[in-house]
Amino acid sequence: MDFPQTTQSKFQNASTLTRQDLSVKEKLGSDFRQWQQVNRSRGQPSENSVTFKIMSYNVLAQDLLERHRNLYKDNAQSCLKWNFRFEKIYNEIKRHNCDILCLQEVQQNHLDSYYRKYLSELGYNTILYKKRTGDCPDGCAIFYNSNLFTLIESQTVEYFQPNVSVLNKDNIGLIAKFAPIGYEYCSFIVATTHLLYNPNRHDIRLAQIQLFLAEIDRVSFNVSHHVPVIITGDFNSMYNYAPVRLLLTAKCPFDNVQKNGLLPYQLGVSDNCQHVRLVAARRKKPYMSQEMQRKYVHLHHGDYPQATDNLKENNSLFNTGYLTHNFAFKSIYDNPSAEATTYQNRWLTVDYIFYSGRNASKSPNKNHFKEDKLVLLSRYSLPVGSKLPSVTIPNENLGSDHLSLMAEFKLIL
């Protein structure tokens, strides 16, 4: 694989790596990560199902690495060069051959010269991309195998909302509705996002996920129900943080991060993470095109007009003290509080893949997850953070400062 030339060399030669770098493989061991079978009983192929693999990967934009070079002062500097890192990222994608890729921190000026160019050789001929708003250099991308899936529709999400203090950052989300070729009636959602990093602003991340869920609710609604949903990304939130708790438990208090309500009612997003006007409208007209739906959406978006009618505040829908949603989600990993996806002064988990099922609990206040149309068959294991040696990433084996997440699903048609 011939990547673009640099002024020094096409690839960084392994001989330039330090003795400490060359011991990474030995430190991690051959069983550092493995594919684990999860659901043997439901994993048998059938005529009315499709299996596919999905990857979520924060690939570390090179511009961000250069801006925050101090964060990587302990890394081998030869491993921080972009061509060297992209080769490792490319090889990991090639080795696992997933059908859908959800990438975060994809640098816009690398999109054509690296990602489109080289991933097309692996069969990823179609891409969705959304750069962060403002002058940020990177964004999120979804690549997919167009021989297996057809894209039904897609939606970009801008978290920046003018004059809203908890939505004043440039992060974004990307939502795609896919269907297996020949089974366009069996659609499902893949959504990816990269939430704010600032460790002290739980309120902003929670507001961002509230807005993201409202858009997922909108795109996934199909006449009388929601189609299956997979959410991936870098949430910059540990397992016990509010955004992850909201996704997994479908109920999370926000008065400990924002006393006077999280979002202003003028945005039209309820504490149930839905567009209020849209929910009311689809009771009368269950099927609406995206263009029609946007007439009931009060969010600012650089590419679309927003609804201009005045909303009336409804105390039963806003400022309730809790955020809720109508989905049942589960992480593909069993122990995210112990496992690790990145190193931030210590190994921890901030990246996730969640998938939807149904709530089998008889109590309205409890969430008992049960698989439905999406069945988790296997996952690419994550290491336990406390057992990881003192290894810095990126290094000569790993091209990013995050680990990739992968899962194999069966979609029941």
N, C-alpha and C positions, 0 to 999 in steps of 0.2 A: 504494500500500500504506500503510494508516494504522496506524502503530505507536502504542503508548500515549503519551499526552502527558507531557511533563516540565514542571517549573515554568517553564522558560525557553522551550522551543520544541519542536515536534514533531520536527524534524530540526535538526541543526546546519547553519547556512547556510555554504556554501562561502566566502562573502565574509569570514568570520571567520578563515579560515586564513591562516597567514603566507606570505610570499613563498617561504620555504624549502620549506614544505609543498606549495605549488602547483607546484613544480618536480619533484615526485617522478616523475610520469609521464614528463617529459622526461628525467630522469636514467636511469630504467629502460629506456626505449625501448618501442616498440610490440611488439617480439618478446621481451619479458621472459620470457613463458612461452607455449608453444604445444603443441597436441596433436601427438604424434609417432607415426607408424605404425611398428610393431615387427615384426610377423609377417605379411608380405604373402602368403607361400606357403600358410600355414595359416589365413588370415583370411577365406576365402570362406565365406559363409553356406551352411548345409545344413539339410536337414529334421531331422537328428538332432543338432542343436546349438541352444543358446540363447546370445545375446550380452547382456551387461549391463555397466554402468559402476558403479564403486564409488569413493567419496570417503572419505578419512580426514583429520580436521581437528581440531586443538586450538584451540578457539574462545576461550580465555582467559576464565575466570570473572571477572565484574566484582568480586566480593568479594575475590578473590586479587589483582587489580590494585590495589584500594584498600588492601589490607594491605601491599603491597610497592610503594607509590607511588614510592619512591626509584629503583626500576629503570626508571622511565619519565619521569625528570625532563627528559630531552632530547627527549621527544616533544611535539608540539603538543598542549596540554592539551585543546583542543576536540575532538581525535580520540579521546580516552580515555573520553568519555561513552558510557554503555551503548547508548542509542538510536541514536547515530551509528554505533557499531561494529556493532550487530546489523543495521542496514540494509546494511552492506557484506557481512557474512557471509551474510545472506539473499540478496542479489543474486548472490553467487558461487554459492551452491547453486542458485538459479533458473537462472542462465545455463548451467550445465553439465548440469543435469537428470540426475544420476546415479540409479541404481535403488536403491542401498544407501548410506546415510550412516553412517559410524562417527565419532562426535564424542567428544572428550575435553574435560574441564573444563566440562561443562554444569552450570550452577548450578541447584540443585534448585528454588529459588523462581522461576526463570525458565522452568521446564519447561512449565507450562500456559499462562502468560500470553504467552510468546513462541514457544517451539519448537513445541509442539503446535498452537497457534492458527494460526500463520502457515505452518508447513511443511505442515499439512493442506491448505492451499489449493494447494500444489504437488503434491498426490497422495500425500504421505507420511501415510497414515492409521493406521499402526501403529508403535509405538515400544517398544523395550526400554530400561530404564534401571536403573542401579545407582549409588547414591551411595557415595562413600568412607565407610568405617566411622568411628566416632567422631563428632566435632563438625564435620567438614569440610563445606563448603557445596556441593561439586560432585561430579560423577561422570562416568561414561561412558554414552553412549546409542547405540543403533542404530535408525535409521529405515529403512524399506524400502517398496518399491512392492508393495502387496498385490494389485495386478492382474497382477503378473508372478510373484511368489513366494508360496508358502505357508510358514508357520513350522512346522517339524516339532517342534522342542523348543528350549529355551534353558536356560542355566545361568549363574548369577552366581558369581564367584570372589572370595573374601576372602583377601587375603594376610596379614592379621594372624592370628597363631597364638599363643595364650597361652604364655608361658614359653619362647619361641623367640627368641633374641636377633637373628637375622638376618631374622626375620619379625615385627617389632614395629611396623611402620608401617601406615598406613591405606589404602594403595593397593588397587585392585580390578581385576578383569577381567570381561568379558562375552562369552559364547559363544552363538552362534545357529546352529541347523541349519536350512537352507532347502532348498526344492526348487521347481523351476519348476512353475507351475500345470499340472496334467495329467500331470506326470512325477514323482510323489511318490517313486518308486524311485530317482531320480537326485539324491540329496541332496548338499549340500556345506556346509562350515562357514565362517562368518565370525566372527572373534574380534577383540576390540579391548581395549586395556589402556593404562594410564598408570602407568609405573613411577616409583619414587622419584627425586626430583631430586638430592639431595645428591651432588655430584661425587666425594666421597671414599668413598662406600659402594658400591663395585662388588660387594661380597659380598651386600648386601641385594638389589640389582637382579638378580643372578644367581640367588639363591634364589627371588625372585619369579617369574622366568621359568621356573625348574624346576617350581614348583608350577603355573603356568599351562599349561605343556606337558603335565603329568600330567592336568589336567582336559580339555585338548583331545584328548589320547589317548583318554580315557574317552568323551567325547561323539562323537568322530568314528569310533569303532570300529563296524563294521557286519558282524557275524557272522564274517567271515574276513579282512576288510581294513579300511583306513581310507578314508573318503570324502575327496574333495579339501578342502583347507584354505586359507583366506586369513587371515593375521594382520596386523592394522593397529594403529597407535597411536603414542604418544609414549613412546619407550623411554628417554629421557634418557641415551642411550648413543651415542657415536660409532661409526663403522664398525668400528674395531679393538678395541672394548670387548667384554668377555666375553659379555654377553647376546646381542649380534648375532653374534659368532663362533660361539656355540653353535647358534643357529638356522641359520646358513649352512653350517657345516661338520659339524654333528651330533656334534661332539666338542670339549670344551673343558676344560682343566685348571682345577681350583678350588683347588689347594693354594697358589697365589700370592695368593688373596684370603681363604682360610680353611683353616688348617692341619689342624684336627682334624675334618674332615668338614663339609659345608655344612648339611645338615638332619639332625636327630636321627632315628634309625630309627623312633622311636615314631610319627612322622607317616605312615609307611607309603609314602613316596614314594622310589623307588629312584633311584640315580644314572643310570638310563636314563629318568628322567622319566616313570615310570609308577606307578600304585597297585599295590603288590605283591600284596595280597590279591585285588584285582579281576582282575589278569592270571591268577592261578592259578584263580580261579573261572570265568572265561569259557572256559577250556580245556574245562571240563565242560559249561558252559551258555553257548554263544556269544551268544545273544540274551537280554538282560535289560532290563527297564524301568529308568528313572532311579531310581525308588524302590528297586528291588532292587539297583542298582549302589551306591547310597549306603550300603548295609549293609556294603560292603567298603572304604569310604573313611574314613580316620582323621583327616581334616582338620576343624578347627573352622569352623563357619559359623553365623552368627546366625539363619538361617532353617531349618536342617536339623539333625537329630541326627547325631552322628558315631559310627562304630563303636567299641565299647567293649571288644572282646576284646584280649588282650595279644599284641603282635607279638614274635617272636623275631628277634634280630639275625642277619642273614646277611651275612657279610663279603664275599661275592661280589656283593652288590647294593648295599651301602652303603660309604661311605668308601673308594672305589676310587681317588680322586685325580682322576677325570675325570667330567664329565657328558656323557651321550650321549642320543640320541633316535632314533626309528625313522622319521622323516620325511626328505624331501629338500625344502629350501626355497630359493627364490631371491628376491632383491629385484627389484621392477619397474624399478628404475633401475640403470644400468650402472656409474656412478661415484660412489657415495654418499660416498666419502672426499673428493671435490672439490666435490660439489654441496651446496646449503644449504637447510635448511628453517626455520631460526630464527636469531636474532641473540643471542648470549650473550657479549658483549664482542668477539666476532668471528662471522662467518657460518659456520655448521656444520650438519651433519645429525644430528638425533636422532629424527626421525619416519620411519616406514617402512611399506611394504606388502610383505609377503612372500606368496608363493603356493607351493603344494606341487606336486611332480611325482614323478618316480621317480629313484632312484639307478642310473645306467647303468654305474657302475664295476664292473669285475670284481674289484677288490681290496676287501676288507672294511674297509680302513683309509682309503679315499678316497671322496670324495663327488663324483660327476660328474652334475650335474643334467640331466635331460631332461624336457621337458614331457610331460604325460600327459592327464588329463581337463580340466585348465585350460590354456587357451592365451592368452597375453598378446597382445592385438591392438594396443593403443596405450596411451600414457601421457601425462599432462600434464607437460611438461618442468619440471625444476627448474633454477634458475640456478646457475652456478659461483660458489662463495663468494668466491674471490679476485678475481673480476671485478665484484662488486657494489659500487656506490658507497656513500657514507656516508649510507644511508637508514635511518631508524628506523621500526619497526613496533610498534603500529598507526599508520597514517597515513590520509590522506583517501581512499586507494584500497583499503587492506588493513585489515580489521577486527580482526585478531588479531596476536599476537606470533609466530605460526607461520604458515607457508605451508600451504595445502591440498595433499594428494597425491591423484591420481586415476589410474585405470586402466580400460581396457575389456578384458573377458575374453570368451572363448568357452568355454562349458561343453559338452563333448561328452557327449551323453546315452547 
